[in-house]
């Protein structure tokens, strides 16, 4: 009888694991992979949560945890467990931690009231514009103080870049 292979675990984008914190540190790099690596290097660490910069903190924050609390949906964060890898999964048309630099024909600031799904608002703006072939959303603190949407007339190669979300629509 064949035993199904387990899917490799990855960091979980747009989730948080509240509780069991024993250490938190600012991360100037703004990269969730650095938080996961800090957990891997600390024997006490069982899980971690990475918080993107926000209105209260201009830098990202890494939270190390001595237990594995349940995860909850939250756009603020990326979370993972020790040993599960540091790569954010790219699923479907949305590419997390990816920038498609160049090819911009329009960019605009996204308002705070749209914060619940600002990357989705950027995606929708691209789909509604016949010239747009791809888009990139920059979280607050990554391409200026405010969140920003870049609409692109050309599809440029993807580059790993924390704090950015991209996609191709045509």
Secondary structure, DSSP 8 states (H G I E B T S, - for coil): ----------BEEEEE--S-EEEEEEETT--HHHHHHHHHH-TT-SEEEEE---SS-SSEEEEEESS----EEEEEEEEEETTS-S-B--BTTBEEEEE--S-EEEEEE--GGGGGGHHHHHHHHHHT-TT-SEEEEE-TTTSSSS-EEEEESS----EEEEEEEEEE--
